[in-house]
Amino acid sequence: MIDGRHEIRGQVVALTFDDDPSESTGQVLQHLADHDGHAAFFALGCGG
């Protein structure tokens, strides 16, 4: 169980990616979609 998130049960995976998006981003997103996965993205220092 995730500490402080009692409504979340079962298996949970958290992934982090550095220096993305890349040529493999589409494949990762498709895999998440195929398995009802979810993702959140944020960017730092874009357009510098």
Steps between C-alpha positions, in 0.01 A plus 500: 500500500626849423550696823213742547302365201278235660269480197784368280526123523672240288818529301636844421802598291657844486741586219717803440671594174777754456559691178174404333299515280702289263443261213372235745239724668223387265565134581491568873170688467351224286600236755338703777181538293491129419509417872274780630805681635518869579777755481572854608760714326667824591780697343769721649693766312327457163574743221814626673 
